[in-house]
Amino acid sequence: MARGVFPSERLELVDRYAGLLAGAGVERGLIGPREVPRLWDRHVLNSAVLSEWVPPKVEVCDIGSGAGLPGLVLALARPDVRVTLVEPLLRRTTFLEEVVSDLRLGDQVEVVRARAEELHGQRRFDVVTSRAVAPLERLLGWSMPLVSPSGALVAMKGSSVAEEVDRTRDELEAWGCADPEIGRLGDGVLDEATWVLRVAWADPASVSWPPQRTGASPAARPGRKSRRGGRRGRPRGRS
C-alpha cells in the first residue's frame, strides 16, 4: 500500500519515520501505545493520501502538527513541496526537529514552534493543512489568515464534515470564503477511507491583512484593510 502513495526512493525514509513514531513517539507520549499496531493505516497512510489534494510545487503549512501528521508524511510523499510544521509544544517540536534531521529533510521541511495565530500577518502559504485539530469555525480563524490569495485550507476531517460545513455557513461567509469542496480519500488504500475539506477565498483579489472586524461575527472579514487584527484561540496539536 505504501508503494502506491510514496515515491519508491522515499520508502526507506517512510519506514524509518514509522519506526520513530512507534519508538520515541510512544516514549514521549506523542502516539499512544495502542496506536502502534494500526500505525500505518490509521496515521501514516491516512496522512499520505492527503497529497491527492495538494497541487505540485507549493508551499504548505501544517498547523498543530503534533508528531508530524499529516505535514511530515506529506513531505515524504511529495518531494516537490516545501512544508512548514507549526506546533506550539516544545516536546513535539523537539521530536519533529530530530526526525527532520534524522531523515535529512532539512532542505524541504521547516519546524516552527508557535501557535498558528502568531504567524498571522507575517507569512502566507499556498496550502494550510491540519488533521483533526479543531471544529471548522475555529480552524478558519487559525488557518485562513495564513492562506495566500490563490491558496486554500485543506483539512482532514471526519465523516460528518458535510454537517460541520452546514453549521459553519455564517463563518465561511464572514471570512469571504468560496463554497467548500468535500472529498473522500483512501479508497483502495485505507481500511477505512478518510475525508478532506478544501476552503479557498471567494475573491482572491480582495484578500488583505489585517482584515476588517465585523461586529456580528467572531470571524474576521477579509477584503478591507483595518488597523486592528485579533488574536484567536490556541490550536491544540495532535499527538
Disulfide bonds with the S-S distance in Angstrom:
none
